[in-house]
Amino acid sequence: MSRSPAPATNSICLALSAILFAALVGITVSAQSAEIQYISPSRPIAAGKAPGMQVKQIKDTPEEKVYAVVFRKGDEALSGLNDFANRYKVEDAHFTAIGAVSSATLGWLDLSKKMYRQIPVTEQVEVVSMIGDIATFNGKPIVHTHVVLCKSDGSTVGGHVWELNVNPTLEVFVTVNTTPLKKRPDDPSGMKLIDPTQ
């Protein structure tokens, strides 16, 4: 003859079930908050987010011009570079940079989605390498840049730059060439690529 569980046993089972349920809900919420975010290649770059940017021309020849573009704490560098390219009517350039940032948003191009998988950086890091170019699409300059950032433990993270929040400085050296470079849409990748035939 079977016996029904004692009231204490029922209470323990109910308590354990409640704990298990709460844990599963917590895991689900955590997984959702850690969900991968994507950025469209056509996302516009905000203007005017680098009020501390300073520019000095350091070379001027018939073949090229060179500028030092220096950012200060609080400047967002991609916005500033875009403002620089528009202000100085840059149609073809390449650049390098060093400095440090307090946070960044980088991207990795997922060709299957034609989108950038977002890589957030939420700590103070050194800019150990930053390179990029500027070309035009429909008459407007487009800044394209990649960066490698070094964390406090020496590990690195890198990718396509979507946002760099400068702290304390970022020193960019831009070489502007006289021959314009134009971009064209590339359907397989969803990108705008430099077209040397134009």
NUTI-424981 format. One record per atom (N, C-alpha, C): residue number from 1; residue in one letter; chain; atom name; x, y, z. Coordinates in steps of 0.02 Angstrom, whole numbers. Example, Ala and Ser with C-alpha at 12.3 -4.5 7.8 and 13.67 -1.06 7.14 Angstrom:
2
PT   nr  rest  kette  atom    east   north      up
PT    1     a      A     N     660    -284     390
PT    1     a      A    CA     615    -225     390
PT    1     a      A     C     660    -165     390
PT    2     s      A     N     642    -112     354
PT    2     s      A    CA     684     -53     357
PT    2     s      A     C     645       2     394
//
This chain:
198
PT   nr  rest  kette  atom    east   north      up
PT    1     m      A     N      42     -59       0
PT    1     m      A    CA       0       0       0
PT    1     m      A     C      45      62       0
PT    2     s      A     N      36     106     -51
PT    2     s      A    CA      79     165     -55
PT    2     s      A     C      56     218      -7
PT    3     r      A     N     104     256      16
PT    3     r      A    CA      90     310      63
PT    3     r      A     C     101     377      28
PT    4     s      A     N      58     425      41
PT    4     s      A    CA      67     492      12
PT    4     s      A     C     126     526      45
PT    5     p      A     N     163     568       8
PT    5     p      A    CA     222     601      37
PT    5     p      A     C     202     644      96
PT    6     a      A     N     247     648     142
PT    6     a      A    CA     235     690     201
PT    6     a      A     C     232     763     181
PT    7     p      A     N     196     805     218
PT    7     p      A    CA     192     876     201
PT    7     p      A     C     260     909     196
PT    8     a      A     N     307     890     237
PT    8     a      A    CA     374     921     234
PT    8     a      A     C     408     905     168
PT    9     t      A     N     399     843     144
PT    9     t      A    CA     428     824      80
PT    9     t      A     C     397     864      23
PT   10     n      A     N     332     873      25
PT   10     n      A    CA     298     914     -26
PT   10     n      A     C     325     986     -26
PT   11     s      A     N     336    1013      32
PT   11     s      A    CA     362    1082      38
PT   11     s      A     C     432    1087       8
PT   12     i      A     N     473    1037      22
PT   12     i      A    CA     541    1036      -5
PT   12     i      A     C     539    1032     -81
PT   13     c      A     N     496     988    -108
PT   13     c      A    CA     491     980    -181
PT   13     c      A     C     468    1045    -214
PT   14     l      A     N     418    1078    -183
PT   14     l      A    CA     394    1142    -210
PT   14     l      A     C     449    1195    -208
PT   15     a      A     N     486    1198    -153
PT   15     a      A    CA     540    1247    -147
PT   15     a      A     C     594    1235    -199
PT   16     l      A     N     614    1171    -209
PT   16     l      A    CA     665    1155    -259
PT   16     l      A     C     640    1171    -329
PT   17     s      A     N     576    1157    -342
PT   17     s      A    CA     548    1173    -408
PT   17     s      A     C     550    1249    -421
PT   18     a      A     N     533    1287    -369
PT   18     a      A    CA     534    1360    -376
PT   18     a      A     C     605    1386    -389
PT   19     i      A     N     654    1357    -353
PT   19     i      A    CA     724    1377    -363
PT   19     i      A     C     747    1360    -433
PT   20     l      A     N     730    1300    -457
PT   20     l      A    CA     750    1278    -524
PT   20     l      A     C     718    1323    -577
PT   21     f      A     N     654    1339    -567
PT   21     f      A    CA     620    1383    -615
PT   21     f      A     C     653    1452    -617
PT   22     a      A     N     668    1480    -559
PT   22     a      A    CA     700    1545    -556
PT   22     a      A     C     768    1544    -590
PT   23     a      A     N     806    1490    -580
PT   23     a      A    CA     871    1483    -611
PT   23     a      A     C     865    1480    -687
PT   24     l      A     N     816    1443    -712
PT   24     l      A    CA     806    1438    -785
PT   24     l      A     C     786    1505    -815
PT   25     v      A     N     742    1541    -779
PT   25     v      A    CA     722    1608    -803
PT   25     v      A     C     783    1654    -805
PT   26     g      A     N     825    1651    -753
PT   26     g      A    CA     885    1692    -750
PT   26     g      A     C     933    1677    -807
PT   27     i      A     N     942    1613    -822
PT   27     i      A    CA     986    1593    -876
PT   27     i      A     C     959    1618    -943
PT   28     t      A     N     893    1613    -953
PT   28     t      A    CA     862    1636   -1015
PT   28     t      A     C     870    1711   -1024
PT   29     v      A     N     858    1749    -970
PT   29     v      A    CA     865    1822    -973
PT   29     v      A     C     937    1841    -987
PT   30     s      A     N     984    1806    -954
PT   30     s      A    CA    1055    1819    -965
PT   30     s      A     C    1075    1805   -1037
PT   31     a      A     N    1051    1750   -1064
PT   31     a      A    CA    1067    1732   -1133
PT   31     a      A     C    1039    1783   -1182
PT   32     q      A     N     978    1808   -1167
PT   32     q      A    CA     948    1858   -1211
PT   32     q      A     C     988    1923   -1209
PT   33     s      A     N    1011    1942   -1149
PT   33     s      A    CA    1049    2005   -1143
PT   33     s      A     C    1117    1999   -1176
PT   34     a      A     N    1143    1938   -1182
PT   34     a      A    CA    1208    1928   -1215
PT   34     a      A     C    1200    1912   -1289
PT   35     e      A     N    1139    1920   -1315
PT   35     e      A    CA    1125    1905   -1384
PT   35     e      A     C    1169    1947   -1430
PT   36     i      A     N    1192    1917   -1484
PT   36     i      A    CA    1236    1951   -1531
PT   36     i      A     C    1199    2008   -1565
PT   37     q      A     N    1231    2066   -1568
PT   37     q      A    CA    1202    2124   -1602
PT   37     q      A     C    1238    2135   -1668
PT   38     y      A     N    1202    2161   -1718
PT   38     y      A    CA    1230    2174   -1784
PT   38     y      A     C    1222    2247   -1804
PT   39     i      A     N    1268    2271   -1845
PT   39     i      A    CA    1267    2340   -1869
PT   39     i      A     C    1265    2338   -1945
PT   40     s      A     N    1221    2377   -1975
PT   40     s      A    CA    1217    2381   -2048
PT   40     s      A     C    1276    2420   -2076
PT   41     p      A     N    1305    2396   -2132
PT   41     p      A    CA    1360    2434   -2163
PT   41     p      A     C    1339    2505   -2184
PT   42     s      A     N    1275    2516   -2193
PT   42     s      A    CA    1252    2582   -2214
PT   42     s      A     C    1231    2627   -2156
PT   43     r      A     N    1246    2605   -2094
PT   43     r      A    CA    1228    2647   -2036
PT   43     r      A     C    1264    2714   -2042
PT   44     p      A     N    1228    2770   -2036
PT   44     p      A    CA    1261    2836   -2043
PT   44     p      A     C    1307    2851   -1985
PT   45     i      A     N    1358    2891   -2000
PT   45     i      A    CA    1405    2913   -1948
PT   45     i      A     C    1381    2981   -1922
PT   46     a      A     N    1371    2986   -1857
PT   46     a      A    CA    1348    3049   -1828
PT   46     a      A     C    1401    3103   -1835
PT   47     a      A     N    1378    3163   -1850
PT   47     a      A    CA    1424    3220   -1857
PT   47     a      A     C    1429    3258   -1791
PT   48     g      A     N    1485    3294   -1783
PT   48     g      A    CA    1492    3341   -1728
PT   48     g      A     C    1505    3311   -1659
PT   49     k      A     N    1531    3250   -1656
PT   49     k      A    CA    1543    3218   -1591
PT   49     k      A     C    1616    3221   -1570
PT   50     a      A     N    1655    3265   -1602
PT   50     a      A    CA    1726    3273   -1584
PT   50     a      A     C    1742    3347   -1577
PT   51     p      A     N    1714    3381   -1527
PT   51     p      A    CA    1724    3454   -1521
PT   51     p      A     C    1796    3473   -1504
PT   52     g      A     N    1835    3427   -1477
PT   52     g      A    CA    1904    3443   -1459
PT   52     g      A     C    1954    3430   -1515
PT   53     m      A     N    1931    3407   -1574
PT   53     m      A    CA    1976    3391   -1629
PT   53     m      A     C    2014    3453   -1652
PT   54     q      A     N    2080    3443   -1662
PT   54     q      A    CA    2123    3496   -1689
PT   54     q      A     C    2159    3470   -1750
PT   55     v      A     N    2166    3513   -1801
PT   55     v      A    CA    2197    3493   -1864
PT   55     v      A     C    2254    3541   -1881
PT   56     k      A     N    2311    3511   -1902
PT   56     k      A    CA    2367    3552   -1925
PT   56     k      A     C    2395    3520   -1988
PT   57     q      A     N    2401    3560   -2041
PT   57     q      A    CA    2432    3536   -2103
PT   57     q      A     C    2508    3537   -2093
PT   58     i      A     N    2540    3480   -2106
PT   58     i      A    CA    2612    3476   -2095
PT   58     i      A     C    2652    3464   -2159
PT   59     k      A     N    2616    3455   -2215
PT   59     k      A    CA    2651    3448   -2279
PT   59     k      A     C    2603    3469   -2334
PT   60     d      A     N    2631    3503   -2385
PT   60     d      A    CA    2590    3524   -2441
PT   60     d      A     C    2633    3524   -2504
PT   61     t      A     N    2622    3475   -2547
PT   61     t      A    CA    2658    3470   -2610
PT   61     t      A     C    2606    3460   -2665
PT   62     p      A     N    2626    3466   -2729
PT   62     p      A    CA    2578    3454   -2783
PT   62     p      A     C    2549    3383   -2782
PT   63     e      A     N    2587    3335   -2754
PT   63     e      A    CA    2565    3265   -2754
PT   63     e      A     C    2522    3247   -2694
PT   64     e      A     N    2536    3278   -2636
PT   64     e      A    CA    2499    3258   -2576
PT   64     e      A     C    2500    3312   -2523
PT   65     k      A     N    2452    3306   -2477
PT   65     k      A    CA    2450    3348   -2417
PT   65     k      A     C    2448    3301   -2358
PT   66     v      A     N    2481    3320   -2303
PT   66     v      A    CA    2480    3280   -2242
PT   66     v      A     C    2454    3322   -2185
PT   67     y      A     N    2408    3293   -2147
PT   67     y      A    CA    2378    3328   -2090
PT   67     y      A     C    2389    3287   -2026
PT   68     a      A     N    2400    3322   -1971
PT   68     a      A    CA    2396    3292   -1905
PT   68     a      A     C    2327    3309   -1878
PT   69     v      A     N    2288    3258   -1863
PT   69     v      A    CA    2220    3267   -1836
PT   69     v      A     C    2221    3238   -1766
PT   70     v      A     N    2215    3281   -1716
PT   70     v      A    CA    2224    3261   -1646
PT   70     v      A     C    2158    3266   -1609
PT   71     f      A     N    2140    3211   -1576
PT   71     f      A    CA    2078    3209   -1536
PT   71     f      A     C    2094    3211   -1462
PT   72     r      A     N    2047    3238   -1423
PT   72     r      A    CA    2055    3245   -1351
PT   72     r      A     C    2003    3202   -1315
PT   73     k      A     N    2011    3198   -1249
PT   73     k      A    CA    1965    3159   -1208
PT   73     k      A     C    1892    3179   -1221
PT   74     g      A     N    1851    3129   -1232
PT   74     g      A    CA    1780    3142   -1244
PT   74     g      A     C    1761    3144   -1317
PT   75     d      A     N    1810    3152   -1362
PT   75     d      A    CA    1795    3152   -1434
PT   75     d      A     C    1778    3082   -1458
PT   76     e      A     N    1732    3077   -1506
PT   76     e      A    CA    1719    3014   -1539
PT   76     e      A     C    1755    3017   -1606
PT   77     a      A     N    1805    2974   -1615
PT   77     a      A    CA    1853    2983   -1670
PT   77     a      A     C    1824    2971   -1739
PT   78     l      A     N    1779    2923   -1748
PT   78     l      A    CA    1752    2910   -1815
PT   78     l      A     C    1711    2970   -1838
PT   79     s      A     N    1671    2998   -1793
PT   79     s      A    CA    1634    3058   -1809
PT   79     s      A     C    1681    3115   -1828
PT   80     g      A     N    1735    3123   -1790
PT   80     g      A    CA    1784    3175   -1804
PT   80     g      A     C    1818    3166   -1871
PT   81     l      A     N    1838    3105   -1887
PT   81     l      A    CA    1871    3093   -1952
PT   81     l      A     C    1823    3106   -2009
PT   82     n      A     N    1760    3089   -2000
PT   82     n      A    CA    1710    3103   -2051
PT   82     n      A     C    1701    3178   -2060
PT   83     d      A     N    1699    3215   -2004
PT   83     d      A    CA    1694    3288   -2007
PT   83     d      A     C    1755    3318   -2042
PT   84     f      A     N    1815    3292   -2025
PT   84     f      A    CA    1876    3316   -2056
PT   84     f      A     C    1873    3305   -2132
PT   85     a      A     N    1853    3245   -2154
PT   85     a      A    CA    1852    3229   -2225
PT   85     a      A     C    1803    3275   -2263
PT   86     n      A     N    1747    3291   -2232
PT   86     n      A    CA    1699    3336   -2264
PT   86     n      A     C    1724    3408   -2265
PT   87     r      A     N    1752    3431   -2210
PT   87     r      A    CA    1775    3500   -2204
PT   87     r      A     C    1832    3515   -2253
PT   88     y      A     N    1878    3466   -2261
PT   88     y      A    CA    1936    3476   -2304
PT   88     y      A     C    1927    3447   -2374
PT   89     k      A     N    1865    3424   -2389
PT   89     k      A    CA    1847    3399   -2455
PT   89     k      A     C    1896    3344   -2478
PT   90     v      A     N    1906    3295   -2434
PT   90     v      A    CA    1952    3240   -2448
PT   90     v      A     C    1918    3189   -2494
PT   91     e      A     N    1951    3173   -2550
PT   91     e      A    CA    1924    3124   -2598
PT   91     e      A     C    1967    3061   -2602
PT   92     d      A     N    2027    3063   -2575
PT   92     d      A    CA    2071    3004   -2576
PT   92     d      A     C    2124    3014   -2522
PT   93     a      A     N    2125    2970   -2473
PT   93     a      A    CA    2174    2976   -2419
PT   93     a      A     C    2184    2909   -2385
PT   94     h      A     N    2240    2905   -2349
PT   94     h      A    CA    2252    2848   -2304
PT   94     h      A     C    2280    2877   -2239
PT   95     f      A     N    2272    2839   -2185
PT   95     f      A    CA    2295    2866   -2120
PT   95     f      A     C    2314    2811   -2072
PT   96     t      A     N    2354    2831   -2022
PT   96     t      A    CA    2373    2788   -1967
PT   96     t      A     C    2362    2827   -1902
PT   97     a      A     N    2357    2791   -1846
PT   97     a      A    CA    2345    2826   -1783
PT   97     a      A     C    2370    2785   -1724
PT   98     i      A     N    2386    2821   -1669
PT   98     i      A    CA    2400    2791   -1605
PT   98     i      A     C    2367    2833   -1551
PT   99     g      A     N    2357    2802   -1493
PT   99     g      A    CA    2326    2838   -1437
PT   99     g      A     C    2293    2790   -1389
PT  100     a      A     N    2238    2812   -1359
PT  100     a      A    CA    2202    2770   -1311
PT  100     a      A     C    2128    2791   -1310
PT  101     v      A     N    2085    2743   -1293
PT  101     v      A    CA    2013    2757   -1289
PT  101     v      A     C    1984    2725   -1227
PT  102     s      A     N    1929    2754   -1204
PT  102     s      A    CA    1895    2728   -1144
PT  102     s      A     C    1844    2675   -1160
PT  103     s      A     N    1820    2674   -1222
PT  103     s      A    CA    1773    2623   -1245
PT  103     s      A     C    1770    2625   -1321
PT  104     a      A     N    1744    2572   -1350
PT  104     a      A    CA    1740    2568   -1423
PT  104     a      A     C    1685    2520   -1444
PT  105     t      A     N    1662    2530   -1505
PT  105     t      A    CA    1618    2482   -1537
PT  105     t      A     C    1652    2462   -1602
PT  106     l      A     N    1670    2398   -1607
PT  106     l      A    CA    1702    2371   -1667
PT  106     l      A     C    1655    2323   -1701
PT  107     g      A     N    1675    2300   -1760
PT  107     g      A    CA    1633    2253   -1796
PT  107     g      A     C    1673    2202   -1834
PT  108     w      A     N    1643    2143   -1843
PT  108     w      A    CA    1670    2090   -1885
PT  108     w      A     C    1619    2076   -1939
PT  109     l      A     N    1641    2079   -2003
PT  109     l      A    CA    1594    2072   -2059
PT  109     l      A     C    1571    2000   -2067
PT  110     d      A     N    1506    1989   -2056
PT  110     d      A    CA    1475    1924   -2066
PT  110     d      A     C    1446    1924   -2137
PT  111     l      A     N    1482    1894   -2183
PT  111     l      A    CA    1461    1896   -2253
PT  111     l      A     C    1394    1861   -2265
PT  112     s      A     N    1379    1812   -2223
PT  112     s      A    CA    1315    1776   -2232
PT  112     s      A     C    1255    1821   -2217
PT  113     k      A     N    1266    1872   -2175
PT  113     k      A    CA    1212    1919   -2158
PT  113     k      A     C    1220    1987   -2191
PT  114     k      A     N    1279    1999   -2221
PT  114     k      A    CA    1296    2065   -2248
PT  114     k      A     C    1290    2119   -2194
PT  115     m      A     N    1311    2101   -2134
PT  115     m      A    CA    1307    2145   -2076
PT  115     m      A     C    1371    2137   -2035
PT  116     y      A     N    1385    2187   -1993
PT  116     y      A    CA    1442    2182   -1947
PT  116     y      A     C    1419    2155   -1880
PT  117     r      A     N    1451    2102   -1858
PT  117     r      A    CA    1438    2077   -1790
PT  117     r      A     C    1472    2124   -1741
PT  118     q      A     N    1434    2151   -1695
PT  118     q      A    CA    1459    2202   -1649
PT  118     q      A     C    1507    2172   -1597
PT  119     i      A     N    1564    2207   -1587
PT  119     i      A    CA    1613    2188   -1536
PT  119     i      A     C    1620    2248   -1489
PT  120     p      A     N    1586    2246   -1431
PT  120     p      A    CA    1592    2302   -1384
PT  120     p      A     C    1655    2299   -1342
PT  121     v      A     N    1686    2356   -1331
PT  121     v      A    CA    1744    2361   -1287
PT  121     v      A     C    1725    2412   -1233
PT  122     t      A     N    1724    2391   -1170
PT  122     t      A    CA    1697    2434   -1117
PT  122     t      A     C    1749    2450   -1063
PT  123     e      A     N    1812    2455   -1084
PT  123     e      A    CA    1865    2471   -1036
PT  123     e      A     C    1918    2515   -1070
PT  124     q      A     N    1961    2545   -1029
PT  124     q      A    CA    2015    2586   -1055
PT  124     q      A     C    2065    2541   -1091
PT  125     v      A     N    2082    2559   -1154
PT  125     v      A    CA    2127    2518   -1195
PT  125     v      A     C    2174    2564   -1234
PT  126     e      A     N    2232    2534   -1253
PT  126     e      A    CA    2280    2569   -1296
PT  126     e      A     C    2265    2554   -1369
PT  127     v      A     N    2271    2605   -1411
PT  127     v      A    CA    2266    2596   -1483
PT  127     v      A     C    2336    2578   -1507
PT  128     v      A     N    2348    2513   -1519
PT  128     v      A    CA    2415    2491   -1539
PT  128     v      A     C    2424    2493   -1615
PT  129     s      A     N    2369    2492   -1652
PT  129     s      A    CA    2372    2498   -1724
PT  129     s      A     C    2305    2521   -1751
PT  130     m      A     N    2306    2572   -1793
PT  130     m      A    CA    2245    2595   -1825
PT  130     m      A     C    2263    2619   -1894
PT  131     i      A     N    2230    2590   -1944
PT  131     i      A    CA    2242    2610   -2013
PT  131     i      A     C    2175    2619   -2048
PT  132     g      A     N    2175    2660   -2100
PT  132     g      A    CA    2113    2669   -2136
PT  132     g      A     C    2122    2708   -2200
PT  133     d      A     N    2066    2716   -2236
PT  133     d      A    CA    2068    2755   -2298
PT  133     d      A     C    2005    2797   -2303
PT  134     i      A     N    2008    2845   -2349
PT  134     i      A    CA    1950    2887   -2363
PT  134     i      A     C    1942    2888   -2439
PT  135     a      A     N    1882    2872   -2462
PT  135     a      A    CA    1865    2877   -2533
PT  135     a      A     C    1794    2905   -2537
PT  136     t      A     N    1769    2916   -2597
PT  136     t      A    CA    1703    2947   -2603
PT  136     t      A     C    1651    2899   -2632
PT  137     f      A     N    1588    2910   -2612
PT  137     f      A    CA    1531    2875   -2641
PT  137     f      A     C    1476    2927   -2651
PT  138     n      A     N    1453    2933   -2713
PT  138     n      A    CA    1403    2985   -2730
PT  138     n      A     C    1426    3054   -2709
PT  139     g      A     N    1491    3067   -2717
PT  139     g      A    CA    1518    3133   -2704
PT  139     g      A     C    1533    3149   -2631
PT  140     k      A     N    1521    3101   -2586
PT  140     k      A    CA    1533    3113   -2515
PT  140     k      A     C    1588    3067   -2490
PT  141     p      A     N    1633    3093   -2446
PT  141     p      A    CA    1687    3051   -2421
PT  141     p      A     C    1662    2998   -2373
PT  142     i      A     N    1692    2939   -2378
PT  142     i      A    CA    1677    2884   -2332
PT  142     i      A     C    1742    2863   -2297
PT  143     v      A     N    1741    2864   -2231
PT  143     v      A    CA    1799    2844   -2191
PT  143     v      A     C    1792    2770   -2175
PT  144     h      A     N    1844    2732   -2190
PT  144     h      A    CA    1845    2659   -2176
PT  144     h      A     C    1908    2645   -2136
PT  145     t      A     N    1900    2618   -2075
PT  145     t      A    CA    1958    2608   -2033
PT  145     t      A     C    1952    2545   -1989
PT  146     h      A     N    2008    2514   -1978
PT  146     h      A    CA    2014    2456   -1933
PT  146     h      A     C    2062    2473   -1877
PT  147     v      A     N    2054    2439   -1819
PT  147     v      A    CA    2096    2454   -1761
PT  147     v      A     C    2111    2390   -1723
PT  148     v      A     N    2169    2390   -1689
PT  148     v      A    CA    2186    2339   -1640
PT  148     v      A     C    2195    2375   -1573
PT  149     l      A     N    2160    2350   -1522
PT  149     l      A    CA    2161    2381   -1455
PT  149     l      A     C    2192    2332   -1405
PT  150     c      A     N    2233    2359   -1360
PT  150     c      A    CA    2267    2318   -1309
PT  150     c      A     C    2237    2331   -1241
PT  151     k      A     N    2216    2277   -1207
PT  151     k      A    CA    2186    2282   -1140
PT  151     k      A     C    2241    2282   -1087
PT  152     s      A     N    2221    2292   -1024
PT  152     s      A    CA    2270    2298    -969
PT  152     s      A     C    2311    2234    -958
PT  153     d      A     N    2283    2176    -978
PT  153     d      A    CA    2320    2113    -970
PT  153     d      A     C    2362    2095   -1031
PT  154     g      A     N    2364    2140   -1080
PT  154     g      A    CA    2403    2128   -1141
PT  154     g      A     C    2366    2093   -1196
PT  155     s      A     N    2306    2069   -1183
PT  155     s      A    CA    2266    2037   -1236
PT  155     s      A     C    2240    2092   -1283
PT  156     t      A     N    2224    2072   -1344
PT  156     t      A    CA    2202    2121   -1393
PT  156     t      A     C    2135    2102   -1423
PT  157     v      A     N    2103    2153   -1450
PT  157     v      A    CA    2040    2144   -1486
PT  157     v      A     C    2042    2193   -1545
PT  158     g      A     N    2014    2173   -1600
PT  158     g      A    CA    2017    2217   -1659
PT  158     g      A     C    1956    2209   -1703
PT  159     g      A     N    1951    2253   -1752
PT  159     g      A    CA    1897    2249   -1800
PT  159     g      A     C    1885    2315   -1835
PT  160     h      A     N    1830    2316   -1872
PT  160     h      A    CA    1808    2376   -1907
PT  160     h      A     C    1783    2426   -1856
PT  161     v      A     N    1802    2489   -1863
PT  161     v      A    CA    1784    2540   -1814
PT  161     v      A     C    1714    2568   -1828
PT  162     w      A     N    1672    2566   -1776
PT  162     w      A    CA    1607    2600   -1777
PT  162     w      A     C    1606    2658   -1727
PT  163     e      A     N    1645    2652   -1674
PT  163     e      A    CA    1647    2705   -1624
PT  163     e      A     C    1711    2699   -1583
PT  164     l      A     N    1746    2755   -1573
PT  164     l      A    CA    1805    2757   -1530
PT  164     l      A     C    1799    2819   -1485
PT  165     n      A     N    1791    2808   -1420
PT  165     n      A    CA    1784    2864   -1373
PT  165     n      A     C    1852    2878   -1342
PT  166     v      A     N    1882    2933   -1363
PT  166     v      A    CA    1952    2948   -1348
PT  166     v      A     C    1963    2966   -1274
PT  167     n      A     N    2019    2940   -1247
PT  167     n      A    CA    2042    2958   -1180
PT  167     n      A     C    2114    2933   -1170
PT  168     p      A     N    2165    2976   -1165
PT  168     p      A    CA    2161    3049   -1165
PT  168     p      A     C    2171    3080   -1234
PT  169     t      A     N    2201    3042   -1282
PT  169     t      A    CA    2214    3071   -1348
PT  169     t      A     C    2216    3017   -1401
PT  170     l      A     N    2203    3038   -1463
PT  170     l      A    CA    2214    2996   -1521
PT  170     l      A     C    2246    3040   -1574
PT  171     e      A     N    2305    3019   -1598
PT  171     e      A    CA    2344    3059   -1646
PT  171     e      A     C    2342    3024   -1713
PT  172     v      A     N    2310    3057   -1761
PT  172     v      A    CA    2298    3029   -1827
PT  172     v      A     C    2338    3069   -1878
PT  173     f      A     N    2375    3033   -1922
PT  173     f      A    CA    2413    3066   -1975
PT  173     f      A     C    2383    3046   -2042
PT  174     v      A     N    2354    3095   -2076
PT  174     v      A    CA    2315    3083   -2137
PT  174     v      A     C    2354    3109   -2197
PT  175     t      A     N    2366    3064   -2246
PT  175     t      A    CA    2398    3083   -2309
PT  175     t      A     C    2344    3087   -2362
PT  176     v      A     N    2335    3147   -2390
PT  176     v      A    CA    2283    3158   -2441
PT  176     v      A     C    2316    3159   -2509
PT  177     n      A     N    2292    3118   -2555
PT  177     n      A    CA    2319    3114   -2622
PT  177     n      A     C    2277    3156   -2670
PT  178     t      A     N    2306    3174   -2727
PT  178     t      A    CA    2272    3220   -2773
PT  178     t      A     C    2223    3184   -2820
PT  179     t      A     N    2232    3119   -2830
PT  179     t      A    CA    2188    3082   -2875
PT  179     t      A     C    2129    3053   -2837
PT  180     p      A     N    2067    3073   -2853
PT  180     p      A    CA    2009    3048   -2816
PT  180     p      A     C    2000    2973   -2823
PT  181     l      A     N    1978    2941   -2770
PT  181     l      A    CA    1959    2871   -2771
PT  181     l      A     C    1885    2866   -2758
PT  182     k      A     N    1850    2826   -2798
PT  182     k      A    CA    1778    2820   -2790
PT  182     k      A     C    1760    2748   -2770
PT  183     k      A     N    1703    2743   -2736
PT  183     k      A    CA    1678    2678   -2715
PT  183     k      A     C    1616    2661   -2756
PT  184     r      A     N    1601    2595   -2758
PT  184     r      A    CA    1541    2571   -2791
PT  184     r      A     C    1508    2519   -2746
PT  185     p      A     N    1443    2509   -2754
PT  185     p      A    CA    1409    2458   -2714
PT  185     p      A     C    1432    2388   -2736
PT  186     d      A     N    1440    2343   -2688
PT  186     d      A    CA    1458    2274   -2702
PT  186     d      A     C    1402    2230   -2674
PT  187     d      A     N    1359    2204   -2719
PT  187     d      A    CA    1301    2166   -2697
PT  187     d      A     C    1318    2103   -2657
PT  188     p      A     N    1369    2064   -2676
PT  188     p      A    CA    1383    2003   -2637
PT  188     p      A     C    1400    2016   -2564
PT  189     s      A     N    1432    2072   -2549
PT  189     s      A    CA    1452    2086   -2480
PT  189     s      A     C    1407    2137   -2445
PT  190     g      A     N    1370    2176   -2484
PT  190     g      A    CA    1330    2229   -2455
PT  190     g      A     C    1371    2291   -2438
PT  191     m      A     N    1434    2292   -2461
PT  191     m      A    CA    1480    2346   -2444
PT  191     m      A     C    1485    2396   -2503
PT  192     k      A     N    1518    2452   -2488
PT  192     k      A    CA    1539    2499   -2540
PT  192     k      A     C    1614    2493   -2544
PT  193     l      A     N    1639    2470   -2602
PT  193     l      A    CA    1709    2454   -2611
PT  193     l      A     C    1742    2504   -2659
PT  194     i      A     N    1807    2516   -2648
PT  194     i      A    CA    1845    2559   -2693
PT  194     i      A     C    1848    2527   -2762
PT  195     d      A     N    1834    2568   -2813
PT  195     d      A    CA    1837    2545   -2882
PT  195     d      A     C    1891    2584   -2918
PT  196     p      A     N    1951    2554   -2927
PT  196     p      A    CA    2007    2590   -2960
PT  196     p      A     C    1994    2606   -3033
PT  197     t      A     N    1942    2576   -3064
PT  197     t      A    CA    1929    2590   -3135
PT  197     t      A     C    1892    2656   -3146
PT  198     q      A     N    1866    2685   -3093
PT  198     q      A    CA    1828    2748   -3101
PT  198     q      A     C    1875    2808   -3101
//
